[in-house]
Amino acid sequence: FNEFHPIEGEGHAPWRHLKDIETWTRDFLFKLLNNKTSHVPYYFIAIHNEPFNMPGGEKRIEESFSVLREMVKKANEYNIKLTLMFSPQWADYIVKDKERLTEVKRWEKEGHEIAAHHHSIYHGNWDGYTNYPEDVAKKERIKRKGFSEPYLGTLKDLISKLKMINPDIHSGCMNDEKDKNCLPDAIIYDTCSGFANFGEVIRVGDASDPKKGINEFVLVGKVNGIKRKWLAHYQITTRHREKLAENVFNSLDSGVYGVVTHSVESQAEYFYKFLDFLHSKDKTGKYSKTLSQIIDEKILPEREIPDELLNP
């Protein structure tokens, strides 16, 4: 029972420790009732399709689309489902060509999830969308980068773009780790909460730690009065990171492990290696899920984020 939090003191049990016991008991019973005969955890893979909001950006998207096509093809060979997270610039690119749109729709029919991706005003390359006033956003960009990308609209505008490729879009990675104002109302399932989904009830996730991809529970909380749910993923963007992810995956016999990479040639090799690794553990892709499937199928228990932490 090394997960158990001992009660401190004599003759009394502080309420916060009783709450720990309650949480541990609930999670233990959930795992017991949902125990699988296999020792392979469920897993999900997200692909970030970057906005490239810069001169020559559409050319970069064109190149990345070709890379993404091969990534999807390889995943299909192993019956592994991907969560494809598109920035609004990709939506513009996709709908310009009927065949491209048909291809993306086919990916969705094959079981892949069409989700959203946002680079906020705090990111290295802002996608141009924000709910902050244009002057405030540009001031923040100049402070961070010395210049500002063009302002393109609100988060509602961003969602309107993405609905061109998925009218039911409701999930994504919206760069809301530090600022929940980056989360559009339409996105109710997200992978960028800024908190870990394992261990202590609430703690900030370390992006460099491969354990960040461990999901023992779904985090739940309200932003702008709307109930949201979060999972976490770990970036397998280098060979070293990919091997670390393999090691953590091998240490798990339950829960969900999430990883993320990008549709760029320099990272595709490590994605393929991780697919090969997963296939060696899960020959039929039985434990492969999309972000929404994990939440909708209630594979994990839920844990609430206190409002004072979520919306400080």
C-alpha positions as CSV (number, residue, x, y, z in Angstrom):
1,F,0.0,0.0,0.0
2,N,2.7,2.5,-0.8
3,E,0.1,4.7,-2.5
4,F,-1.6,5.1,0.9
5,H,-1.2,8.4,2.7
6,P,-0.8,7.6,6.4
7,I,-2.9,9.5,8.9
8,E,-0.7,11.9,11.0
9,G,-1.0,12.7,14.6
10,E,-2.6,10.9,17.5
11,G,-6.3,10.8,18.4
12,H,-7.3,12.8,15.3
13,A,-7.4,12.5,11.5
14,P,-7.0,15.8,9.7
15,W,-9.8,16.2,7.1
16,R,-7.3,16.6,4.2
17,H,-5.9,13.1,5.0
18,L,-9.4,11.6,5.2
19,K,-10.1,13.0,1.8
20,D,-6.9,11.3,0.6
21,I,-8.2,8.0,1.9
22,E,-11.5,8.5,0.2
23,T,-9.8,9.3,-3.1
24,W,-7.4,6.3,-2.8
25,T,-10.3,3.9,-2.0
26,R,-12.4,5.2,-4.9
27,D,-9.5,4.8,-7.4
28,F,-8.6,1.3,-6.0
29,L,-12.2,0.1,-6.4
30,F,-12.4,1.5,-9.9
31,K,-9.2,-0.3,-10.9
32,L,-10.4,-3.5,-9.3
33,L,-13.8,-3.4,-11.1
34,N,-12.2,-2.4,-14.4
35,N,-9.2,-4.8,-14.3
36,K,-8.0,-6.3,-17.6
37,T,-6.4,-9.7,-18.0
38,S,-3.7,-8.1,-20.1
39,H,-0.8,-6.1,-18.5
40,V,-0.8,-3.6,-21.4
41,P,-2.1,-0.1,-20.5
42,Y,-4.4,1.8,-22.9
43,Y,-2.6,4.5,-24.8
44,F,-3.2,7.4,-27.1
45,I,-1.1,9.2,-29.6
46,A,-1.7,12.9,-30.6
47,I,-0.2,14.5,-33.6
48,H,0.2,18.3,-33.5
49,N,-0.1,20.0,-36.9
50,E,1.6,23.3,-36.4
51,P,0.2,26.7,-37.6
52,F,3.5,27.9,-39.2
53,N,2.0,31.5,-38.9
54,M,5.0,33.0,-40.7
55,P,6.1,33.9,-44.3
56,G,6.2,30.7,-46.3
57,G,4.0,29.0,-43.8
58,E,1.7,27.4,-46.3
59,K,4.6,25.7,-48.0
60,R,5.6,24.3,-44.6
61,I,2.1,23.0,-44.1
62,E,2.1,21.4,-47.6
63,E,5.3,19.5,-46.7
64,S,3.9,18.5,-43.3
65,F,0.7,17.2,-44.8
66,S,2.7,14.7,-46.8
67,V,4.5,13.6,-43.6
68,L,1.2,13.3,-41.8
69,R,-0.2,11.2,-44.7
70,E,2.6,8.6,-44.1
71,M,2.1,8.7,-40.4
72,V,-1.5,7.9,-40.7
73,K,-0.7,5.1,-43.2
74,K,1.7,3.5,-40.8
75,A,-0.7,3.7,-37.9
76,N,-3.4,2.1,-40.0
77,E,-1.1,-0.9,-40.7
78,Y,-1.0,-1.6,-36.9
79,N,-4.7,-0.6,-36.3
80,I,-3.5,2.2,-34.0
81,K,-5.8,5.2,-33.7
82,L,-4.4,8.7,-33.8
83,T,-5.7,12.0,-32.4
84,L,-4.9,14.4,-35.2
85,M,-4.8,18.0,-33.8
86,F,-5.1,20.6,-36.5
87,S,-4.3,24.3,-36.2
88,P,-6.6,26.7,-38.0
89,Q,-4.0,27.3,-40.8
90,W,-4.3,23.6,-41.6
91,A,-8.0,23.9,-41.9
92,D,-7.6,26.7,-44.4
93,Y,-5.1,24.5,-46.4
94,I,-7.2,21.4,-46.3
95,V,-10.4,22.9,-47.5
96,K,-8.7,24.6,-50.5
97,D,-8.5,21.2,-52.2
98,K,-11.5,18.8,-52.3
99,E,-9.3,15.8,-52.5
100,R,-7.4,16.8,-49.3
101,L,-10.7,17.3,-47.4
102,T,-11.9,14.0,-48.6
103,E,-8.7,12.4,-47.4
104,V,-9.0,13.9,-43.9
105,K,-12.7,12.8,-43.8
106,R,-11.5,9.3,-44.7
107,W,-9.0,9.3,-41.8
108,E,-11.9,10.1,-39.5
109,K,-13.9,7.2,-40.9
110,E,-10.9,5.0,-40.3
111,G,-11.2,5.8,-36.6
112,H,-8.8,8.7,-36.1
113,E,-10.0,11.7,-34.2
114,I,-10.0,15.2,-35.9
115,A,-9.1,17.6,-33.0
116,A,-7.9,21.1,-32.5
117,H,-4.5,22.6,-31.9
118,H,-3.8,26.2,-30.7
119,H,-0.6,28.2,-30.2
120,S,-1.5,31.0,-27.8
121,I,0.2,34.4,-27.4
122,Y,2.6,32.7,-25.0
123,H,3.9,30.2,-27.6
124,G,7.0,30.4,-29.7
125,N,4.8,30.9,-32.8
126,W,1.4,32.4,-32.2
127,D,-1.3,31.2,-34.6
128,G,-2.9,34.7,-34.6
129,Y,-6.0,33.8,-32.6
130,T,-6.9,35.0,-29.1
131,N,-9.7,36.3,-26.9
132,Y,-7.4,39.1,-25.8
133,P,-7.8,42.5,-27.5
134,E,-5.5,42.8,-30.5
135,D,-3.3,45.5,-28.9
136,V,-2.9,43.5,-25.8
137,A,-2.0,40.4,-27.7
138,K,0.6,42.1,-29.9
139,K,2.1,43.8,-26.9
140,E,2.6,40.4,-25.3
141,R,4.2,39.0,-28.5
142,I,6.6,42.0,-28.8
143,K,7.6,41.5,-25.2
144,R,8.3,37.8,-25.8
145,K,9.7,37.7,-29.4
146,G,10.5,41.3,-30.3
147,F,7.8,41.2,-33.0
148,S,4.2,40.1,-33.4
149,E,2.6,37.7,-35.9
150,P,-0.6,39.2,-37.5
151,Y,-3.8,39.1,-35.5
152,L,-6.3,36.8,-37.2
153,G,-9.3,36.7,-34.9
154,T,-10.9,35.4,-31.7
155,L,-11.0,31.9,-30.4
156,K,-14.5,31.7,-31.8
157,D,-13.1,32.5,-35.2
158,L,-10.5,29.7,-34.7
159,I,-13.2,27.2,-34.0
160,S,-15.1,28.3,-37.0
161,K,-12.1,27.5,-39.1
162,L,-11.7,24.1,-37.6
163,K,-15.4,23.3,-38.0
164,M,-14.7,23.4,-41.8
165,I,-12.9,20.0,-41.4
166,N,-14.9,18.7,-38.4
167,P,-18.2,20.3,-37.5
168,D,-18.3,18.4,-34.2
169,I,-14.8,19.4,-33.1
170,H,-14.7,19.3,-29.2
171,S,-11.2,18.1,-28.3
172,G,-7.6,19.3,-28.6
173,C,-4.4,20.7,-27.1
174,M,-5.0,24.4,-26.7
175,N,-1.9,25.6,-25.0
176,D,-3.9,26.5,-21.8
177,E,-1.3,25.3,-19.3
178,K,-0.8,28.7,-17.8
179,D,-3.8,30.6,-18.9
180,K,-7.3,29.1,-19.3
181,N,-8.3,32.1,-21.4
182,C,-6.6,30.2,-24.2
183,L,-9.4,27.5,-24.1
184,P,-12.3,28.0,-26.5
185,D,-15.8,27.3,-25.3
186,A,-16.2,24.5,-27.8
187,I,-13.2,22.5,-26.5
188,I,-14.3,20.3,-23.6
189,Y,-11.6,17.6,-23.8
190,D,-8.0,18.8,-23.7
191,T,-4.4,17.6,-23.1
192,C,-2.8,20.9,-22.0
193,S,-4.0,21.5,-18.4
194,G,-0.6,22.1,-16.9
195,F,-1.3,19.5,-14.2
196,A,-0.2,15.9,-13.9
197,N,-2.8,13.2,-14.2
198,F,-1.2,10.8,-11.7
199,G,0.1,10.7,-8.2
200,E,-0.9,13.5,-5.9
201,V,-4.4,14.9,-6.4
202,I,-3.0,18.0,-8.0
203,R,0.5,19.0,-9.1
204,V,2.1,20.8,-11.9
205,G,3.3,18.4,-14.7
206,D,7.0,18.5,-15.7
207,A,7.0,18.5,-19.5
208,S,10.5,17.0,-19.6
209,D,9.6,14.0,-17.4
210,P,8.3,10.9,-19.4
211,K,6.0,10.1,-16.5
212,K,4.0,13.2,-17.6
213,G,2.3,10.8,-20.1
214,I,0.9,8.7,-17.3
215,N,-2.8,9.0,-16.8
216,E,-4.3,7.4,-13.7
217,F,-7.3,9.7,-13.8
218,V,-9.1,12.2,-15.9
219,L,-8.9,15.8,-14.5
220,V,-12.2,17.6,-14.4
221,G,-13.0,21.3,-13.8
222,K,-15.0,24.3,-15.1
223,V,-13.6,27.1,-17.3
224,N,-15.9,29.9,-18.2
225,G,-18.7,28.0,-16.6
226,I,-18.2,25.0,-19.0
227,K,-17.2,21.6,-17.7
228,R,-13.9,20.4,-19.2
229,K,-11.9,17.2,-19.0
230,W,-8.1,16.8,-19.4
231,L,-5.7,14.0,-20.1
232,A,-1.9,14.5,-20.4
233,H,0.7,13.4,-22.9
234,Y,4.5,13.4,-23.2
235,Q,6.5,14.6,-26.3
236,I,8.4,11.8,-28.1
237,T,10.2,14.3,-30.4
238,T,13.7,12.8,-30.2
239,R,15.1,9.2,-30.0
240,H,16.1,9.8,-26.4
241,R,12.5,10.9,-25.5
242,E,11.0,8.0,-27.4
243,K,13.1,5.5,-25.5
244,L,12.2,7.1,-22.2
245,A,8.5,6.8,-23.2
246,E,9.1,3.1,-24.0
247,N,10.6,2.5,-20.5
248,V,7.7,4.2,-18.7
249,F,5.1,2.3,-20.8
250,N,6.9,-1.0,-19.9
251,S,6.5,-0.1,-16.2
252,L,2.7,0.3,-16.4
253,D,0.1,-2.5,-16.2
254,S,-3.0,-0.3,-16.1
255,G,-4.2,3.3,-16.8
256,V,-3.5,5.2,-19.9
257,Y,-0.2,6.4,-21.4
258,G,-0.3,9.4,-23.8
259,V,2.3,10.7,-26.2
260,V,2.5,13.5,-28.7
261,T,4.7,14.4,-31.6
262,H,4.5,16.7,-34.7
263,S,3.9,16.1,-38.4
264,V,7.4,17.1,-39.4
265,E,10.0,14.9,-41.1
266,S,12.6,15.4,-38.3
267,Q,10.3,13.7,-35.8
268,A,8.5,11.1,-37.9
269,E,11.3,8.5,-37.5
270,Y,10.8,8.4,-33.7
271,F,7.0,8.2,-34.2
272,Y,7.5,5.1,-36.4
273,K,9.8,3.6,-33.8
274,F,7.2,4.1,-31.1
275,L,4.5,2.5,-33.3
276,D,6.8,-0.5,-33.8
277,F,7.3,-0.7,-30.1
278,L,3.5,-0.5,-29.4
279,H,2.8,-3.1,-32.0
280,S,5.2,-5.5,-30.3
281,K,3.1,-5.1,-27.1
282,D,-0.3,-4.8,-28.7
283,K,-0.5,-6.9,-31.9
284,T,-4.1,-6.0,-32.8
285,G,-4.2,-2.4,-31.5
286,K,-6.8,-3.4,-29.0
287,Y,-5.6,-0.9,-26.4
288,S,-5.2,2.0,-28.8
289,K,-7.7,4.8,-28.2
290,T,-8.3,8.4,-29.2
291,L,-8.5,11.2,-26.7
292,S,-12.3,11.3,-26.8
293,Q,-12.6,7.5,-26.6
294,I,-10.6,7.3,-23.4
295,I,-12.9,9.9,-21.7
296,D,-16.2,8.8,-23.3
297,E,-15.6,5.1,-22.5
298,K,-14.8,6.0,-18.9
299,I,-11.6,4.0,-18.9
300,L,-10.3,6.1,-16.0
301,P,-11.8,7.5,-12.8
302,E,-12.2,11.3,-12.6
303,R,-10.5,13.7,-10.3
304,E,-11.7,17.3,-9.8
305,I,-9.3,20.2,-10.0
306,P,-10.1,22.8,-7.3
307,D,-11.3,26.0,-8.8
308,E,-8.8,28.1,-7.0
309,L,-6.0,26.2,-8.8
310,L,-7.8,26.0,-12.2
311,N,-8.9,29.6,-12.3
312,P,-6.6,31.6,-9.9
